[in-house]
Amino acid sequence: IPRLRLAYNWHPIFSVQTVIRDSSHSTFVNAVSILSVGDPEFLEKLAKAEQSINERLQSTDGNGDELQVIRLTAGEDLFDENHNPPRFNHSHYDFMPAREQFDGQSPIGRQTIFQIDANDEPNVPVLFKAMEAASSWANFTSTHSAMQNHGIGDGAIVMRAFEQGSAIAVWGGLYHVDLILFSTDESEDLATGFGEAFVSALTGGKLGLRDDQPRGVGRVINFQVDIDEDVSNADNSDKLVKVNHD
């Protein structure tokens, strides 16, 4: 049957393997292979036949035997030289909700989360030193600093607030530190430099995973530079249309 299916490998063609299993489902008492060619309604008929046979098995032998389809293979679709699916363009979709969301957002800064693996196990003084070094590199003006440690095991949270944002270092013990930076300056280079300066002050280590996202109000998903670029492109498009009309 598998060789016959390959020889006539065009839809509708179906190769089916069935077994009748005993009540334990561990062994089968019979096996049947079926090949259907040219019947587009075969699957519906197969389902009805399976149901009918199982009902008969339950009513006659009472042993809990059951017919099961264990494999079904279909053929390939026939090539249709007249197949001409519709092509969709932007005018077919409603972009108004997305446009309203884009125009309504107000980004105010960048949040960056760094996952850091230190070379040596840090401690609270080292975390404070690293935070100070990163803040100095970025020329951030500190307004508040805080540290939280319950004295149970290793680990601490070091926080620093700036006029330009905030930074939080979370040390859970051993060598891993999470650094969360928020800055009203959306510059990616600033965030990168802050993270690298922090790592250097930890007596070395490496920046692992990093996640950057805009922060603000109005379901923010874009940085301000993205919005400014969209406005600039729209202005250029309007100028181009005006020149063409002239």
C-alpha positions in Angstrom: 0.0 0.0 0.0 2.7 2.6 0.7 4.2 2.0 -2.8 0.7 2.3 -4.3 0.2 5.6 -2.5 3.5 6.9 -3.9 2.6 5.8 -7.4 -0.7 7.7 -7.2 0.5 10.5 -4.9 -2.1 13.1 -5.9 -4.9 14.4 -3.7 -7.4 13.0 -2.9 -5.5 9.8 -1.9 -5.3 8.4 1.6 -3.3 5.6 3.2 -4.7 4.4 6.5 -3.3 1.9 9.0 -5.7 0.7 11.7 -5.5 -1.8 14.5 -8.0 -3.4 16.9 -6.5 -3.3 20.4 -7.7 -5.3 23.4 -9.0 -3.6 26.6 -5.5 -3.1 28.0 -4.4 -1.3 24.8 -1.0 -3.0 25.1 -1.5 -5.6 22.3 -3.6 -5.6 19.1 -5.6 -8.6 17.9 -6.0 -7.5 14.2 -4.6 -4.9 11.8 -6.1 -3.5 8.6 -4.6 -1.2 6.0 -6.8 0.9 3.7 -6.0 2.8 0.5 -8.5 5.3 -0.9 -8.0 7.0 -4.3 -10.3 9.7 -5.8 -12.7 10.0 -2.9 -12.7 13.6 -1.4 -15.2 12.5 1.3 -13.0 9.6 2.5 -12.1 11.1 5.9 -15.8 11.7 6.8 -16.6 8.1 5.8 -13.6 6.8 7.7 -14.8 8.5 10.9 -18.3 7.1 10.6 -16.9 3.6 9.9 -14.6 3.8 12.9 -17.5 4.8 15.1 -19.8 2.1 13.7 -17.2 -0.7 14.1 -16.4 0.3 17.7 -20.1 0.4 18.6 -20.4 -3.1 17.1 -17.3 -4.4 19.0 -18.7 -3.1 22.3 -22.1 -4.7 21.7 -20.9 -8.1 20.5 -17.7 -9.3 22.1 -17.8 -7.3 25.4 -14.1 -7.6 25.8 -13.3 -3.9 25.4 -11.7 -4.3 22.0 -11.4 -1.0 20.1 -10.5 0.0 16.6 -7.9 2.7 16.4 -6.4 4.6 13.5 -2.7 4.7 14.1 -1.5 6.4 10.9 -3.1 8.4 8.1 -1.1 9.8 5.2 -2.5 12.0 2.5 -1.3 12.7 -1.0 0.0 16.0 -2.5 -2.4 18.7 -3.7 -2.8 18.8 -7.5 -1.2 21.7 -9.2 -3.7 24.2 -10.3 -2.4 26.4 -13.2 -5.5 28.7 -12.8 -4.9 29.3 -9.1 -4.9 33.0 -8.5 -5.1 33.9 -4.8 -6.0 37.5 -3.9 -3.3 39.9 -3.1 -3.8 42.2 -0.1 -2.3 45.6 0.2 -2.3 48.2 3.0 -5.7 49.6 2.0 -7.4 46.3 2.9 -6.5 46.8 6.6 -7.7 49.2 9.2 -4.7 50.9 10.7 -6.6 53.6 12.6 -6.3 51.9 16.1 -2.5 51.5 15.6 -2.2 55.0 14.3 -4.1 56.4 17.3 -2.0 54.4 19.7 1.2 55.6 18.0 0.2 59.2 18.0 -1.2 59.1 21.6 2.0 57.7 23.3 4.4 60.0 25.2 7.8 58.4 25.8 9.8 60.1 28.6 12.9 57.8 28.8 14.7 54.5 28.3 14.7 51.6 30.7 17.6 49.1 30.3 17.9 45.8 32.3 21.3 44.2 32.4 22.1 40.7 33.6 25.7 40.7 34.9 27.9 37.9 35.8 30.8 39.2 38.0 34.2 37.6 38.1 34.3 37.8 41.9 31.5 37.5 44.4 30.4 41.1 45.1 29.3 42.6 48.4 27.4 45.8 49.4 30.5 48.1 49.5 31.5 46.9 46.0 27.9 47.4 44.7 27.9 51.0 46.1 31.3 51.6 44.5 30.1 50.2 41.1 27.0 52.4 41.3 29.1 55.4 42.1 31.5 54.7 39.2 28.7 54.3 36.7 26.9 57.4 37.9 30.1 59.4 37.6 30.8 58.1 34.1 27.3 59.2 33.0 27.5 62.6 34.8 24.4 61.8 36.7 23.6 64.0 39.7 22.6 61.8 42.6 19.7 62.9 44.8 19.1 59.8 47.0 20.9 56.5 47.7 19.6 53.5 49.6 20.5 49.9 50.4 18.3 47.0 51.6 19.6 43.9 53.2 17.8 41.8 55.9 21.0 40.2 57.1 19.7 36.7 56.2 22.2 35.2 53.8 24.0 37.0 51.0 22.3 39.5 48.7 21.3 43.1 48.7 19.5 45.8 46.7 21.3 49.1 46.1 19.3 52.0 44.7 20.2 55.4 43.5 18.0 58.2 42.3 19.3 60.9 39.9 17.9 64.1 38.5 18.0 62.2 35.2 16.5 58.9 36.3 17.3 56.1 38.6 19.3 52.8 38.9 18.7 49.7 40.9 21.3 46.9 41.4 19.9 43.6 42.7 22.4 41.1 44.0 20.9 37.7 44.9 24.1 36.1 46.2 27.0 34.5 44.5 28.1 36.2 41.2 24.9 37.3 39.5 23.7 41.0 39.6 20.7 42.5 37.8 21.1 46.2 37.0 18.0 48.2 36.1 18.6 51.7 34.7 16.0 54.3 33.8 17.2 57.5 32.2 15.3 60.4 30.7 18.1 60.5 28.1 17.0 57.8 25.6 20.5 57.4 24.2 21.4 53.7 23.7 25.1 54.6 24.0 24.5 56.2 27.4 22.9 53.0 28.7 25.6 50.9 27.3 28.3 53.0 28.9 26.6 53.0 32.3 26.4 49.2 32.2 30.0 48.8 31.2 31.2 51.2 33.8 29.3 49.3 36.5 30.8 46.0 35.4 34.3 47.4 35.4 33.9 48.6 39.0 32.9 45.1 40.0 36.5 44.0 39.4 35.4 42.7 36.1 32.7 40.4 34.7 30.5 40.3 31.6 27.3 41.8 30.5 24.9 38.9 29.7 21.3 39.4 28.5 20.1 42.9 28.0 16.6 44.3 27.5 15.8 47.9 26.4 12.3 49.4 26.3 10.8 52.9 26.2 9.0 54.2 29.3 6.3 56.8 29.4 2.5 57.2 29.2 -0.2 56.3 26.6 0.8 52.6 26.0 4.3 53.5 25.0 6.0 51.1 22.6 8.3 53.5 20.8 11.2 55.8 21.7 10.9 59.5 20.9 13.4 59.1 18.0 11.0 56.6 16.3 8.2 59.1 16.6 10.3 62.0 15.3 11.4 59.8 12.4 7.8 59.0 11.5 6.9 62.7 11.6 9.9 63.5 9.4 9.0 60.9 6.9 5.4 62.1 6.8 6.6 65.7 6.1 8.9 64.5 3.3 6.0 62.5 1.8 3.8 65.6 1.8 6.5 67.7 0.1 6.9 65.0 -2.5 3.2 64.9 -3.2 3.1 68.7 -3.5 6.0 68.8 -6.0 4.3 66.1 -8.1 1.1 68.1 -8.2 2.9 71.2 -9.1 
